[in-house]
Amino acid sequence: MNHFFRIIVLTLGGLIANTVIAASLSSDAQERGINSTCASYLGQIEESYKLDGLNITFAHTSDPSLYPSLHLSSKKYNNGTSIFSATLSPDGEYCYVSTVHVTQVNTQNCNDITMLKVAEDPTVNVTIYADGDYSIITPENNIYQLILVNNGENSCTLTESRMMWPGR
């Protein structure tokens, strides 16, 4: 039993040492020493998505500037929750970015949200599955995809995914 307890403590300690919870994703990334180009992109993403919830970063323990890092931000609102995730992959002076942004809305249904998205950009392509339980919205330029899952009369989960190859 004592040996089992030690293994659990060591495993949790290793995970905690490799994870940091910080005030902002970009400041955490800089503290952890991730690639400077990737840290710069993360700062821009953080600002554009207005990320200011609970933040967690996973980075390589010995050389974080050479390996991909994972950055998460969660926030609770009065009408739902939001979870943002970014994976930053350095490649010399370049940085490749993939993001997933999940939002749970408890005051609006997916049909209303879809109509707002179409009114915002009439060129988006909307594909509906399973009698309206699932929808995929894709803009003409394919820069993201938005999956909407109908959770009830006034509840919808939105998952936006993007892959960016911004370069230097």
Contact map, one row per residue, 1 for C-alpha under 8 A:
111110000000000000000000000000000000000000000000000000000000000000000000000000000000000000000000000000000000000000000000000000000000000000000000000000000000000000000000
111111000000000000000000000000000000000000000000000000000000000000000000000000000000000000000000000000000000000000000000000000000000000000000000000000000000000000000000
111111100000000000000000000000000000000000000000000000000000000000000000000000000000000000000000000000000000000000000000000000000000000000000000000000000000000000000000
111111110000000000000000000000000000000000000000000000000000000000000000000000000000000000000000000000000000000000000000000000000000000000000000000000000000000000000000
111111111000000000000000000000000000000000000000000000000000000000000000000000000000000000000000000000000000000000000000000000000000000000000000000000000000000000000000
011111111100000000000000000000000000000000000000000000000000000000000000000000000000000000000000000000000000000000000000000000000000000000000000000000000000000000000000
001111111110000000000000000000000000000000000000000000000000000000000000000000000000000000000000000000000000000000000000000000000000000000000000000000000000000000000000
000111111111000000000000000000000000000000000000000000000000000000000000000000000000000000000000000000000000000000000000000000000000000000000000000000000000000000000000
000011111111100000000000000000000000000000000000000000000000000000000000000000000000000000000000000000000000000000000000000000000000000000000000000000000000000000000000
000001111111110000000000000000000000000000000000000000000000000000000000000000000000000000000000000000000000000000000000000000000000000000000000000000000000000000000000
000000111111111000000000000000000000000000000000000000000000000000000000000000000000000000000000000000000000000000000000000000000000000000000000000000000000000000000000
000000011111111100000000000000000000000000000000000000000000000000000000000000000000000000000000000000000000000000000000000000000000000000000000000000000000000000000000
000000001111111110000000000000000000000000000000000000000000000000000000000000000000000000000000000000000000000000000000000000000000000000000000000000000000000000000000
000000000111111111000000000000000000000000000000000000000000000000000000000000000000000000000000000000000000000000000000000000000000000000000000000000000000000000000000
000000000011111111100000000000000000000000000000000000000000000000000000000000000000000000000000000000000000000000000000000000000000000000000000000000000000000000000000
000000000001111111110000000000000000000000000000000000000000000000000000000000000000000000000000000000000000000000000000000000000000000000000000000000000000000000000000
000000000000111111110000000000000000000000000000000000000000000000000000000000000000000000000000000000000000000000000000000000000000000000000000000000000000000000000000
000000000000011111110000000000000000000000000000000000000111100000000000000000000000000000000000000000000000000000000000000000000000000000000000000000000000000000000000
000000000000001111111000000000000000000000000000000000011110000000000000000000000000000000000000000000000000000000000000000000000000000000000000000000000000000000000000
000000000000000111111100000100000000000000000000000000011100000000000000000000000000000000000000000000000000000000000000000000000000000000000000000000000000000000000000
000000000000000000111110000100000000000000000000000001111000000000000000000000000000000000000000000000000000000000000000000000000000000000000000000000000000000000000000
000000000000000000011111101100000000000000000000000001110000000000000000000000000000000000000000000000000000000000000000000000000000000000000000000000000000000000000000
000000000000000000001111101100000000000000000000000101100000000000000000000000000000000000000000000000000000000000000000000000000000000000000000000000000000000000000000
000000000000000000000111111100000000000000000000001100100000000000000000000000000000000000000000000000000000000000000000000000000000000000000000000000000000000000000000
000000000000000000000111111110000000000001100100000000111000000000000011100000000000000000000000000000000000000000000000000000000000000000000000000000000000000000000000
000000000000000000000001111111000000001101100100000000000000000000000000000000000000000000000000000000000000000000000000000000000000000000000000000000000000000000000000
000000000000000000000111111111100000000000000000000000000000000000000000000000000000000000000000000000000000000000000000000000000000000000000000000000000000000000000000
000000000000000000011111111111110000000000000000000000001000000000000000000000000000000000000000000000000000000000000000000000000000000000000000000000000000000000000000
000000000000000000000000111111111100001000000000000000001000000000000000000000000000000000000000000000000000000000000000000000000000000000000000000000000000000000000000
000000000000000000000000011111111101001000000000000000000000000000000000000000000000000000000000000000000000000000000000000000000000000000000000000000000000000000000000
000000000000000000000000001111111000000000000000000000000000000000000000000000000000000000000000000000000000000000000000000000000000000000000000000000000000000000000000
000000000000000000000000000111111100000000000000000000000010000100000000000000000000000000000000000000000000000000000000000000000000000000000000000000000000000000000000
000000000000000000000000000011111111000000000000000000000000001110000000000000000000000000000000000000000000000000000000000000000000000000000000000000000000000000000000
000000000000000000000000000011011111011000000000000000000010000111001000000000000000000000000000000000000000000000000000000000000000000000000000000000000000000000000000
000000000000000000000000000000001111111000000000000000000000000111000000000000000000000001000000000000000000000000000000000000000000000000000000000000000000000000000000
000000000000000000000000000001001111111100000000000000000000000010000000000000000000000000000000000000000000000000000000000000000000000000000000000000000000000000000000
000000000000000000000000000000000011111110000000000000000000000000000000000000000000000001001110000000000000000000000000000000000000000000000000000000000000000000000001
000000000000000000000000000000000111111111000000000000000000000000000000000000000000000111000111000000000000000000000000000000000000000000000000000000000000000000000000
000000000000000000000000010011000111111111100000000000000000000000000000000000000000000000000000000000000000000000000000000000000000000000000000000000000000000000000000
000000000000000000000000010000000001111111110000000000000000000000000000000000000000000000000000000000000000000000000000000000000000000000000000000000000000000000000000
000000000000000000000000000000000000111111111000000000000000000000000000000000000000000000000000000000000000000000000000000000000000000000000000000000000000000000000000
000000000000000000000000110000000000011111111100000000000000000000000000000000000000000000000000000000000000000000000000000000000000000000000000000000000000000000000000
000000000000000000000000110000000000001111111110000000000000000000000000000000000000000000000000000000000000000000000000000000000000000000000000000000000000000000000000
000000000000000000000000000000000000000111111111000000000000000000000000000000000000000000000000000000000000000000000000000000000000000000000000000000000000000000000000
000000000000000000000000000000000000000011111111100000000000000000000000000000000000000000000000000000000000000000000000000000000000000000000000000000000000000000000000
000000000000000000000000110000000000000001111111111000000000000000000000000000000000000000000000000000000000000000000000000000000000000000000000000000000000000000000000
000000000000000000000000000000000000000000111111111000000000000000000000000000000000000000000000000000000000000000000000000000000000000000000000000000000000000000000000
000000000000000000000000000000000000000000011111110000000000000000000000000000000000000000000000000000000000000000000000000000000000000000000000000000000000000000000000
000000000000000000000000000000000000000000001111111000000000000000000000000000000000000000000000000000000000000000000000000000000000000000000000000000000000000000000000
000000000000000000000000000000000000000000000111111100000000000000000000000000000000000000000000000000000000000000000000000000000000000000000000000000000000000000000000
000000000000000000000001000000000000000000000110111110000000000000000000100000000000000000000000000000000000000000000000000000000000000000000000000000000000000000000000
000000000000000000000011000000000000000000000000011111100000000000000000101000000000000000000000000000000000000000000000000000000000000000000000000000000000000000000000
000000000000000000000000000000000000000000000000001111100000000000000000111100000000000000000000000000000000000000000000000000000000000000000000000000000000000000000000
000000000000000000001110000000000000000000000000000111110000000000000000111000000000000000000000000000000000000000000000000000000000000000000000000000000000000000000000
000000000000000000001111100000000000000000000000000111111000000000000011110000000000000000000000000000000000000000000000000000000000000000000000000000000000000000000000
000000000000000000111100100000000000000000000000000001111100000000000011100000000000000000000000000000000000000000000000000000000000000000000000000000000000000000000000
000000000000000000111000100110000000000000000000000000111110000000001111000000000000000000000000000000000000000000000000000000000000000000000000000000000000000000000000
000000000000000001110000000000000000000000000000000000011111000000001110000000000000000000000000000000000000000000000000000000000000000000000000000000000000000000000000
000000000000000001100000000000010100000000000000000000001111100100111100000000000000000000000000000000000000000000000000000000000000000000000000000000000000000000000000
000000000000000001000000000000000000000000000000000000000111111100111000000000000000000000000000000000000000000000000000000000000000000000000000000000000000000000000000
000000000000000001000000000000000000000000000000000000000011111100000000000000000000000000000000000000000000000000000000000000000000000000000000000000000000000000000000
000000000000000000000000000000000000000000000000000000000001111100000000000000000000000000000000000000000000000000000000000000000000000000000000000000000000000000000000
000000000000000000000000000000001000000000000000000000000001111111100000000000000000000000000000000000000000000000000000000000000000000000000000000000000000000000000000
000000000000000000000000000000011110000000000000000000000011111111111000000000000000000000000000000000000000000000000000000000000000000000000000000000000000000000000000
000000000000000000000000000000001111000000000000000000000000001111100000000000000000000001000000000000000000000000000000000000000000000000000000000000000000000000000000
000000000000000000000000000000000110000000000000000000000000001111110000000000000000000001110000000000000000000000000000000000000000000000000000000000000000000000000000
000000000000000000000000000000000000000000000000000000000011001111111000000000000000000011000000000000000000000000000000000000000000000000000000000000000000000000000000
000000000000000000000000000000000000000000000000000000000011000101111100000000000000001111000000000000000000000000000000000000000000000000000000000000000000000000000000
000000000000000000000000000000000100000000000000000000001111000100111110000000000000001110000000000000000000000000000000000000000000000000000000000000000000000000000000
000000000000000000000000000000000000000000000000000000001110000000011111000000000000111100000000000000000000000000000000000000000000000000000000000000000000000000000000
000000000000000000000000100000000000000000000000000000111100000000001111100000000000111000000000000000000000000000000000000000000000000000000000000000000000000000000000
000000000000000000000000100000000000000000000000000000111000000000000111110000000011110000000000000000000000000000000000000000000000000000000000000000000000000000000000
000000000000000000000000100000000000000000000000001111110000000000000011111000000011100000000000000000000000000000000000000000000000000000000000000000000000000000000000
000000000000000000000000000000000000000000000000000011100000000000000001111100001111000000000000000000000000000000000000000000000000000000000000000000000000000000000000
000000000000000000000000000000000000000000000000000111000000000000000000111110001110000000000000000000000000000000000000000000000000000000000000000000000000000000000000
000000000000000000000000000000000000000000000000000010000000000000000000011111011100000000000000000000000000000000000000000000000000000000000000000000000000000000000000
000000000000000000000000000000000000000000000000000000000000000000000000001111111100000000000000000000000000000000000000000000000000000000000000000000000000000000000000
000000000000000000000000000000000000000000000000000000000000000000000000000111110000000000000000000000000000000000000000000000000000000000000000000000000000000000000000
000000000000000000000000000000000000000000000000000000000000000000000000000011111000000000000000000000001110000000000000000000000000000000000000000000000000000000000000
000000000000000000000000000000000000000000000000000000000000000000000000000111111100000000000000000000111100000000000000000000000000000000000000000000000000000000000000
000000000000000000000000000000000000000000000000000000000000000000000000011110111110000000000000000000111000000000000000000000000000000000000000000000000000000000000000
000000000000000000000000000000000000000000000000000000000000000000000000011110011111000000000000000011110000000000000000000000000000000000000000000000000000000000000000
000000000000000000000000000000000000000000000000000000000000000000000001111000001111100000000000000011100000000000000000000000000000000000000000000000000000000000000000
000000000000000000000000000000000000000000000000000000000000000000000001110000000111110000000000001111000000000000000000000000000000000000000000000000000000000000000000
000000000000000000000000000000000000000000000000000000000000000000000111100000000011111000000000001110000000000000000000000000000000000000000000000000000000000000000000
000000000000000000000000000000000000000000000000000000000000000000000111000000000001111100000000111100000000000000000000000000000000000000000000000000000000000000000000
000000000000000000000000000000000000000000000000000000000000000000011110000000000000111110000000111000000000000000000000000000000000000000000000000000000000000000000000
000000000000000000000000000000000000010000000000000000000000000000011100000000000000011111000011110000000000000000000000000000000000000000000000000000000000000000000000
000000000000000000000000000000000000010000000000000000000000000000111000000000000000001111100011100000000000000000000000000000000000000000000000000000000000000000000000
000000000000000000000000000000000010110000000000000000000000000011110000000000000000000111111111000000000000000000000000000000000000000000000000000000000000000000000000
000000000000000000000000000000000000000000000000000000000000000001000000000000000000000011111111000000000000000000000000000000000000000000000000000000000000000000000000
000000000000000000000000000000000000000000000000000000000000000001000000000000000000000001111110000000000000000000000000000000000000000000000000000000000000000000000000
000000000000000000000000000000000000100000000000000000000000000000000000000000000000000001111110000000000000000000000000000000000000000000000000000000000000000000000011
000000000000000000000000000000000000110000000000000000000000000000000000000000000000000001111111000000000000000000000000000000000000000000000000000000000000000000000111
000000000000000000000000000000000000110000000000000000000000000000000000000000000000000111111111100000000000000000000000000000000000000000000000000000000000000000001111
000000000000000000000000000000000000010000000000000000000000000000000000000000000000000111100111110000000000000000000000000000000000000000000000000000000000000000111110
000000000000000000000000000000000000000000000000000000000000000000000000000000000000011110000011111000000000000000000000000000000000000000000000000000000000000000111100
000000000000000000000000000000000000000000000000000000000000000000000000000000000000011100000001111100000000000000000000000000000000000000000000000000000000000011110000
000000000000000000000000000000000000000000000000000000000000000000000000000000000001111000000000111110000000000000000000000000000000000000000000000000000000000111100000
000000000000000000000000000000000000000000000000000000000000000000000000000000000001110000000000011111000000000000000000000000000000000000000000000000000000001111000000
000000000000000000000000000000000000000000000000000000000000000000000000000000000111100000000000001111100000000000000000000000000000000000000000000000000000011110000000
000000000000000000000000000000000000000000000000000000000000000000000000000000000111000000000000000111110000000000000000000000000000000000000000000000000000111100000000
000000000000000000000000000000000000000000000000000000000000000000000000000000011110000000000000000011111000000000000000000000000000000000000000000000000000111000000000
000000000000000000000000000000000000000000000000000000000000000000000000000000011100000000000000000001111100000000000000000000000000000000000000000000000011110000000000
000000000000000000000000000000000000000000000000000000000000000000000000000000111000000000000000000000111111100000000000000000000000000000000000000000000011100000000000
000000000000000000000000000000000000000000000000000000000000000000000000000000110000000000000000000000011111100000000000000000000000000000000000000000000111000000000000
000000000000000000000000000000000000000000000000000000000000000000000000000000100000000000000000000000001111100000000000000000000000000000000000000000000110000000000000
000000000000000000000000000000000000000000000000000000000000000000000000000000000000000000000000000000001111110110000000000000000000000000000000000000001111000000000000
000000000000000000000000000000000000000000000000000000000000000000000000000000000000000000000000000000001111111110000000000000000000000000000000000001111111000000000000
000000000000000000000000000000000000000000000000000000000000000000000000000000000000000000000000000000000001111111000000000000000000000000000000000111000011100000000000
000000000000000000000000000000000000000000000000000000000000000000000000000000000000000000000000000000000000111111100000000000000000000000000000000000000000000000000000
000000000000000000000000000000000000000000000000000000000000000000000000000000000000000000000000000000000001111111110000000000000000000000000000000000000000000000000000
000000000000000000000000000000000000000000000000000000000000000000000000000000000000000000000000000000000001111111111000000000000000000000000000000000000000000000000000
000000000000000000000000000000000000000000000000000000000000000000000000000000000000000000000000000000000000011111111100000000000000000010000000000000000000000000000000
000000000000000000000000000000000000000000000000000000000000000000000000000000000000000000000000000000000000001111111110000000000000000000000000000000000000000000000000
000000000000000000000000000000000000000000000000000000000000000000000000000000000000000000000000000000000000000111111111000000000000000000000000000000000000000000000000
000000000000000000000000000000000000000000000000000000000000000000000000000000000000000000000000000000000000000011111111110100000000000000000000000000000000000000000000
000000000000000000000000000000000000000000000000000000000000000000000000000000000000000000000000000000000000000001111111111100000000000000000000000000000000000000000000
000000000000000000000000000000000000000000000000000000000000000000000000000000000000000000000000000000000000000000111111110000000000000000000000000000000000000000000000
000000000000000000000000000000000000000000000000000000000000000000000000000000000000000000000000000000000000000000011111110000000000000000000000000000000000000000000000
000000000000000000000000000000000000000000000000000000000000000000000000000000000000000000000000000000000000000000001111111100000000000000100000000000000000000000000000
000000000000000000000000000000000000000000000000000000000000000000000000000000000000000000000000000000000000000000001111111100000000000000000000000000000000000000000000
000000000000000000000000000000000000000000000000000000000000000000000000000000000000000000000000000000000000000000000100111110000000000000110000000000000000000000000000
000000000000000000000000000000000000000000000000000000000000000000000000000000000000000000000000000000000000000000001100111111000000000011110000000000000000000000000000
000000000000000000000000000000000000000000000000000000000000000000000000000000000000000000000000000000000000000000000000001111100000000111110000000000000000000000000000
000000000000000000000000000000000000000000000000000000000000000000000000000000000000000000000000000000000000000000000000000111110000001111000000000000000000000000000000
000000000000000000000000000000000000000000000000000000000000000000000000000000000000000000000000000000000000000000000000000011111000001110000000000000000000000000000000
000000000000000000000000000000000000000000000000000000000000000000000000000000000000000000000000000000000000000000000000000001111111111100000000000000000000000000000000
000000000000000000000000000000000000000000000000000000000000000000000000000000000000000000000000000000000000000000000000000000111111111000000000000000000000000000000000
000000000000000000000000000000000000000000000000000000000000000000000000000000000000000000000000000000000000000000000000000000011111110000000000000000000000000000000000
000000000000000000000000000000000000000000000000000000000000000000000000000000000000000000000000000000000000000000000000000000011111110000000000000000000000000000000000
000000000000000000000000000000000000000000000000000000000000000000000000000000000000000000000000000000000000000000000000000000011111111000000000000001000000000000000000
000000000000000000000000000000000000000000000000000000000000000000000000000000000000000000000000000000000000000000000000000000011111111000000000000011100000000000000000
000000000000000000000000000000000000000000000000000000000000000000000000000000000000000000000000000000000000000000000000000000011111111100000000001111000000000000000000
000000000000000000000000000000000000000000000000000000000000000000000000000000000000000000000000000000000000000000000000000001111001111110000000001110000000000000000000
000000000000000000000000000000000000000000000000000000000000000000000000000000000000000000000000000000000000000000000000000011110000011111000000111100000000000000000000
000000000000000000000000000000000000000000000000000000000000000000000000000000000000000000000000000000000000000001000000000111100000001111100000111000000000000000000000
000000000000000000000000000000000000000000000000000000000000000000000000000000000000000000000000000000000000000000000000000111000000000111110101110000000000000000000000
000000000000000000000000000000000000000000000000000000000000000000000000000000000000000000000000000000000000000000000000101110000000000011111111100000000000000000000000
000000000000000000000000000000000000000000000000000000000000000000000000000000000000000000000000000000000000000000000000001110000000000001111100000000000000000000000000
000000000000000000000000000000000000000000000000000000000000000000000000000000000000000000000000000000000000000000000000000000000000000000111110000000000000000000000000
000000000000000000000000000000000000000000000000000000000000000000000000000000000000000000000000000000000000000000000000000000000000000001111111100000000000000000000000
000000000000000000000000000000000000000000000000000000000000000000000000000000000000000000000000000000000000000000000000000000000000000000101111100000000000000001100000
000000000000000000000000000000000000000000000000000000000000000000000000000000000000000000000000000000000000000000000000000000000000000001100111110000000000000111100000
000000000000000000000000000000000000000000000000000000000000000000000000000000000000000000000000000000000000000000000000000000000000000111100111111000000000000111000000
000000000000000000000000000000000000000000000000000000000000000000000000000000000000000000000000000000000000000000000000000000000000000111000001111100000000011110000000
000000000000000000000000000000000000000000000000000000000000000000000000000000000000000000000000000000000000000000000000000000000000011110000000111110000000011100000000
000000000000000000000000000000000000000000000000000000000000000000000000000000000000000000000000000000000000010000000000000000000000011100000000011111000001111000000000
000000000000000000000000000000000000000000000000000000000000000000000000000000000000000000000000000000000000010000000000000000000000111000000000001111100001110000000000
000000000000000000000000000000000000000000000000000000000000000000000000000000000000000000000000000000000000110000000000000000000001110000000000000111111011100000000000
000000000000000000000000000000000000000000000000000000000000000000000000000000000000000000000000000000000000100000000000000000000000100000000000000011111111100000000000
000000000000000000000000000000000000000000000000000000000000000000000000000000000000000000000000000000000000100000000000000000000000000000000000000001111111000000000000
000000000000000000000000000000000000000000000000000000000000000000000000000000000000000000000000000000000001100000000000000000000000000000000000000001111110000000000000
000000000000000000000000000000000000000000000000000000000000000000000000000000000000000000000000000000000111100000000000000000000000000000000000000000111111000000000000
000000000000000000000000000000000000000000000000000000000000000000000000000000000000000000000000000000011111110000000000000000000000000000000000000001111111100000000000
000000000000000000000000000000000000000000000000000000000000000000000000000000000000000000000000000000011101110000000000000000000000000000000000000111110111110000000000
000000000000000000000000000000000000000000000000000000000000000000000000000000000000000000000000000001111000010000000000000000000000000000000000000111100011111000000000
000000000000000000000000000000000000000000000000000000000000000000000000000000000000000000000000000011110000000000000000000000000000000000000000011110000001111100000000
000000000000000000000000000000000000000000000000000000000000000000000000000000000000000000000000000111100000000000000000000000000000000000000000011100000000111110000000
000000000000000000000000000000000000000000000000000000000000000000000000000000000000000000000000001111000000000000000000000000000000000000000001111000000000011111000000
000000000000000000000000000000000000000000000000000000000000000000000000000000000000000000000000011110000000000000000000000000000000000000000001110000000000001111100000
000000000000000000000000000000000000000000000000000000000000000000000000000000000000000000000000011100000000000000000000000000000000000000000011100000000000000111110000
000000000000000000000000000000000000000000000000000000000000000000000000000000000000000000000001111000000000000000000000000000000000000000000011000000000000000011111000
000000000000000000000000000000000000000000000000000000000000000000000000000000000000000000000001110000000000000000000000000000000000000000000000000000000000000001111100
000000000000000000000000000000000000000000000000000000000000000000000000000000000000000000000011100000000000000000000000000000000000000000000000000000000000000000111110
000000000000000000000000000000000000000000000000000000000000000000000000000000000000000000000111100000000000000000000000000000000000000000000000000000000000000000011111
000000000000000000000000000000000000000000000000000000000000000000000000000000000000000000001111000000000000000000000000000000000000000000000000000000000000000000001111
000000000000000000000000000000000000100000000000000000000000000000000000000000000000000000001110000000000000000000000000000000000000000000000000000000000000000000000111
